[in-house]
Amino acid sequence: MAKINVKDTEITIISVEERDYISLTDMANAKESESRAADIIKNWIRARYTLEFLGTWEQINNPNFKVVEFDHFKSQAGLPSFVLSVSEWVEKIQSRSVFLLV
């Protein structure tokens, strides 16, 4: 596990199968306290553009991607009542993009 320093903040980089992934959690922690980082990530992952990005990444990189489950999330994205956690995303669509969210 490598670290980079961005504006006096240490950000973790994880290498998996010769690909590097940057820690979203570390970036969120830098913006707010650790207790608020989870809220920042939850708000980010429920946005339509975020889900479209993650869905595209999954379709390219994950042969087990559950498109039907993704379509349900995508149709709900942006609605005030829509809530999505990282663990729910990983569980429901068999996500590999969890590496993006570490």
N, C-alpha and C positions, 0 to 999 in steps of 0.2 A: 504494500500500500504506500503510495507516494503522497506527498503533500506539496501544494503550491501556496504561495503567499499572495493574496490579492487585497490591496488596501489595508494592510496590517491584520488580515484575517487568514488563518490557515484553512485551506480547502482540501479535502481528501480526494485523491484520484485512485480509482480501483481499476486494475487491468484484468479483463476476462476474455479469454480466447483471443489475445492480441488486440483487443479493443479497449480504449480508455473511457471510463465513465466518471463524471464529476459529481460530487455529493451535493444534491439539492438541499439536504438537511443542513449541511455546514453553511451553505449560502443563506438559508432562512434564519439560522441561528445568528449569523452576523448582522442581519437586518433587525432582529428583535431578540428578546430573551428566548431561552430554550422552550419555555412554556408557551410562548406565542408562535414558535416555529411550526408546530403542528397545525395551528390554525392557518398560517400562511400557506402551507402545502395543501391543506384541504381546500382552501379557496382557489388555489392555482389549478388543482387537478379537476375541479368541477367546471372549469371554463371550457366552452365549446372548442376554441382553438387548441387548447392543451390536449383535449381528448382526441381531436383530429390528428394532431402530431403523434401522440402515443399510439393511436390506432394504426396509423401509416407505418410507424416504426415496427409495431408488432406484426403487421401483415408481411413486411419484408424479412424480419428476423426470427419469427416464431411460427414454426410449422403447426403448433398446437393451439394457435390463436382461435378463440371462440368468437366468430364474427357475429353471431346472433346476439350474444350477451353484449358485445360492443355496440351493436345497433341500438339496443335498449338504452345504454348509457348515453349514447350520442343524441338520441331523440329527447332525452331529459335535460341535457346540458344547457345551462343558461337559465333554466327555470328557477324561480326563487325557492321552490321546495326541494330542489335537487341537492342531495348531499352524497359525497363519495369519499371514502377513505382509501388510502393506499392499499391497506390489507384487503379491502373488498375488491378493488381493481385486480389485484394479484390473484385472489381466489376465484373470482367469477370468470375471468377470461384466460386463466392460466398464463398470466403475464410473465414475460422475460424482461420487460422494461423496468422491473423493480430495481435493476442495477442503476438505472437513470435516477432513481428516487432515493437512493441510499444516503 
